[in-house]
Amino acid sequence: MMDICVIQTFTETSDSVGQLIRTWSDGDPLICGFDPTGGSETRSVDKTTVKADATIRLPIDTAVAATYRIKVIMRHGEAIEPVVYGILEEPERGPSGLVLRLERVVPAGETI
């Protein structure tokens, strides 16, 4: 695995008027194997069919949940503009680590 990513954990809190605020907090950088080719269809957590934009391999002992996000910060040892992905389904255990299918998260005001 030649890439570096950050697991972003999910937190939901309420503001002073009771409106829910969703936030994702960066964890420590870790090695990963990012594959942006995507193109596969999969079932999301709510059982709808969605197209995966990418897949990623993480170390076998990495704690992840469907509400977390993955931020890719280095590709092949080179720093890149960070790109954030949501996790489409529970991870699969592969021979070299966990495999997750991802969907790109587009920040407000940005288009792909």
N, C-alpha and C positions, 0 to 999 in steps of 0.2 A: 504494500500500500504506500503510494508515493505522494498522497495529498494530505492536507491538514484541514480539519473542520472543527466546528464548535457546536456542541449540543446546547440548544436553547430550551430551558425548562419553562413550562407554562404556569402562570399564576392569574387567578381571577379575584379581584377585590371590588369593593363598592366605594364610590365617592361620597361626598357629604349629602347628596340628594338621593342616594340609593342606586345610581346608575352603575352597571357593571363595567369594569375596566379590565381588559385583557392585556397582559404583558408577557413578554418572553425575555428571560435573563440568560446571558451568556455564561456557559461553564468554561472549563479549561480546554485549551486546544488539544486535539488528539489526532492520531494518524487515521486515515481513512482511504478508501479506494473509490473515487467518484467516477461515474460513467454517465456523461450527459446525453448519450444517444437516445435513451428513452424509447418512446414509440409503442410501448406495450399497454394493453388495457388491463385493468385490475378492478377489484371491488374494494371500495373504501370502507371505513369503519361502519358507516350507516348503510352498507350493502348496495350502494349505487355504483354503476360502472363509470370509471374515470380513466383518463389516459395519463400514464406516468410520463413525466418529463425527463426523469433520470433515475438511476439506481445508485446505491452507495453500499460499500462494505465497511463495517466497523469491527473493532476488536470484539471477540466473543463475549467478554465480560462487561460490555458497555450497557448501562441502564438507559433504556429508551421507552417512551410511551407514545401512543398515537397523537397526543396533544402537544408533544414537543416539536421543535423545528430544528433543522440542520443548516448551519451557515458554513459554506465552503469559503475558505480564506486563502488557500494555497493550492496550486495545481502543478504537479511535477516539480515541486521545489521552488516555484516562483510565486511571489505574492500577487494576488489578483484583487480586483474590486469585489468585495464580498457579495455572494449571491445566497439568498435564503430560500429554503425548500420546506414544505410541509410534508409530514409523513402520511402516506395514503393508507397503510395497513400495518398490522402487527409484523415485527421483523421475522424473517425466516432464518433458521440456523443453517449456514452453509459450511463446507469443509474448511474454509479459511476465515470464518467470522460470521457476523450477522449481516443479512442482506435486507435492505429496505428499498421500497419503491417510493419515489418522491414526486411532488408537484411544486413547481416554482411559485413562490409567494411574491406577488407584485405589489410594491409599496404604493400607497395612495398617491395619485398624480402621475404615476409612471405607466408607460405602456410597453409591451414587449415587441 
